[in-house]
Amino acid sequence: MSNRELVFEDLKNPLLLFGEHDQNIRFLEKEFYVSIYPKANTVKIEGQEKNVDLVEKALNYLFEESQ
C-alpha cells in the first residue's frame, strides 16, 4: 500500500480538476482501485504503488489542462 499527497499551487478552477461533484476523482478511484481524498488544493492518494503513480500522472495532466 502506498500513499501520496499532491499539492496543486495556484489551482484556479478546482471544478476542472476534480470534476462536477468530484466525478473525475470517483472515476479514477473506480478505474485504478485507489482512494482519493481531495481538500482545497491538496489531494491524498492511497493504493498500490503502480496505481498511485498512474493516478498522480492523470491528476497532474488534468491540472495542467485546467490552467
C-alpha positions in Angstrom: 0.0 0.0 0.0 1.3 3.4 -1.0 0.3 6.9 0.0 1.0 10.2 -1.8 0.0 13.8 -1.2 -0.1 16.2 -4.1 -0.3 19.9 -3.7 -1.6 22.0 -6.7 -0.3 25.5 -6.3 -2.4 28.2 -7.9 -5.4 26.0 -8.5 -7.6 28.4 -10.4 -10.6 26.2 -11.0 -10.9 23.1 -8.8 -14.1 22.1 -10.8 -12.0 21.4 -13.9 -9.5 19.3 -11.9 -11.9 17.4 -9.7 -15.0 17.4 -11.9 -18.5 18.3 -11.1 -19.5 16.6 -7.8 -15.9 15.1 -7.9 -16.7 12.9 -10.9 -13.1 12.9 -12.1 -12.0 11.7 -8.7 -14.6 9.0 -8.5 -13.8 7.8 -12.0 -10.0 7.5 -11.1 -10.9 5.7 -7.8 -13.0 3.1 -9.7 -10.7 2.6 -12.6 -7.4 2.3 -10.6 -8.7 0.9 -7.3 -7.3 3.7 -5.2 -8.8 6.1 -2.6 -8.5 9.8 -3.3 -9.1 12.5 -0.7 -9.3 16.0 -2.2 -9.2 19.0 0.1 -8.8 22.6 -1.2 -5.6 22.4 -3.3 -4.3 19.1 -1.8 -5.1 15.6 -2.9 -4.1 12.4 -0.9 -4.0 9.2 -2.9 -3.9 5.7 -1.3 -3.5 2.4 -3.1 -1.0 0.1 -4.8 2.1 2.0 -5.8 1.8 1.5 -9.5 -1.9 2.7 -9.4 -1.0 5.7 -7.3 1.7 6.6 -9.8 -0.8 6.4 -12.7 -3.4 8.5 -10.8 -0.7 11.1 -9.9 0.1 11.4 -13.6 -3.6 11.7 -14.5 -4.2 14.4 -11.9 -1.1 16.3 -13.0 -2.4 16.2 -16.6 -5.8 17.4 -15.6 -4.3 20.2 -13.5 -2.2 21.4 -16.5 -5.2 21.3 -18.7 -7.3 23.2 -16.2 -4.9 26.2 -16.1 
